[in-house]
Amino acid sequence: MKLKIAGLVAVIALLAGPAWAQMSQPHVQGPGEPDKDKTPAQIEDEKATERPPKGSDKAGAKLAPAKPKTPKSAAKPEMSTKQ
């Protein structure tokens, strides 16, 4: 009796594997597929992150870029001609 049950379980498992593999899976976008349409909420979120906050001014953009500091050890060593 136990052997019959074990055989039935094995047959069901062998038949269920391919059937389970054919079930629909969530779609993953491939490399050549176009982007799917965005919802209005997603578009609003992107616009909100792109624009600066309302209270900010553009004075920070006018600052000159910072000059890199070179440590003293990276400075050129003095060459002595004494021998």
Secondary structure in CASP SS format (residue, H / E / C, confidence):
PFRMAT SS
TARGET T0000
AUTHOR 0000-0000-0000
METHOD secondary structure of the structure
MODEL  1
M C 1.00
K H 1.00
L H 1.00
K H 1.00
I H 1.00
A H 1.00
G H 1.00
L H 1.00
V H 1.00
A H 1.00
V H 1.00
I H 1.00
A H 1.00
L H 1.00
L H 1.00
A H 1.00
G H 1.00
P H 1.00
A H 1.00
W H 1.00
A H 1.00
Q C 1.00
M C 1.00
S C 1.00
Q C 1.00
P C 1.00
H C 1.00
V C 1.00
Q C 1.00
G C 1.00
P C 1.00
G C 1.00
E C 1.00
P C 1.00
D C 1.00
K C 1.00
D C 1.00
K C 1.00
T C 1.00
P H 1.00
A H 1.00
Q H 1.00
I H 1.00
E H 1.00
D H 1.00
E H 1.00
K H 1.00
A H 1.00
T H 1.00
E H 1.00
R C 1.00
P C 1.00
P C 1.00
K C 1.00
G C 1.00
S C 1.00
D C 1.00
K C 1.00
A H 1.00
G H 1.00
A H 1.00
K H 1.00
L C 1.00
A C 1.00
P C 1.00
A C 1.00
K C 1.00
P C 1.00
K C 1.00
T C 1.00
P C 1.00
K H 1.00
S H 1.00
A H 1.00
A C 1.00
K C 1.00
P C 1.00
E C 1.00
M C 1.00
S C 1.00
T C 1.00
K C 1.00
Q C 1.00
END
